[in-house]
Structure formats: C-alpha cells, structure tokens
C-alpha cells in the first residue's frame, strides 16, 4: 500500500468497521480506485501462488449529493448498484448485516 492509501481516513474507517467480518483466515483488504473503495479479501491463486482480491463490495462517494453508493458484484463479474445511502455509517451497517447475502455469501 502506498503512503497516500494508508493515510486515507475513509480506508481506515471502513477497515475498522468491517475488519472482523467475512472469512477469519483471509487477510482483509481495501483498494482505492478514483473516488471508490473496493473491499475484499486477499487470496492466492492455485496455479501460480500470486495474490488477487476476492471482491466483497464497492463503495463510492458522490460529492454532488454528499452521499455514498454501494455496489455488489453479480455472477457476470460486473458491479451493480445495491443502494445509495446518506452516510457511510448506514452503508457499512448494510454491508455488515448483509440481509440478502450479496456481500459475505
């Protein structure tokens, strides 16, 4: 991770709220892409032992409306809008509770 990524207050906040969710033996990771954050677990490929991110959700801040959009990845491997939230806390609560089984399985 770059120094800029480590100092990003949103990454630190998301990490603190979600770190204990998901699979306990897989390292938790958040990657910043433009104004979005990709949340997932680091996994190793069987073929060559390289790492990849097993994506759980994508969180995007919308500056114009001061809100957050939550995306989930369907079987087509494309991000689909789950819902828009007024606060990051409400969005993270939805990811933690995962009532539809979209994020943690």
C-alpha angles and dihedrals in degrees: 000000000000122000090249091055093049092052094049103117093208092056091050091048094047090047092051092050100043107026096101093052127089126025114353095213097052121083111246117232140181122196123194116222112179105301093343135087121212112207121199150111128281112239135176123238115238093220102057108359093244118142128246135175116254096210120224102173145335121233120197128187115219107205096189093060097026090233141117129241122209120207132188129197117240128199090277087067092238127122115252126191111256098179144311120248133195093222137031089232092060091048093050091048089057092049091049094048093041094187093180098042093242099130113029097026 
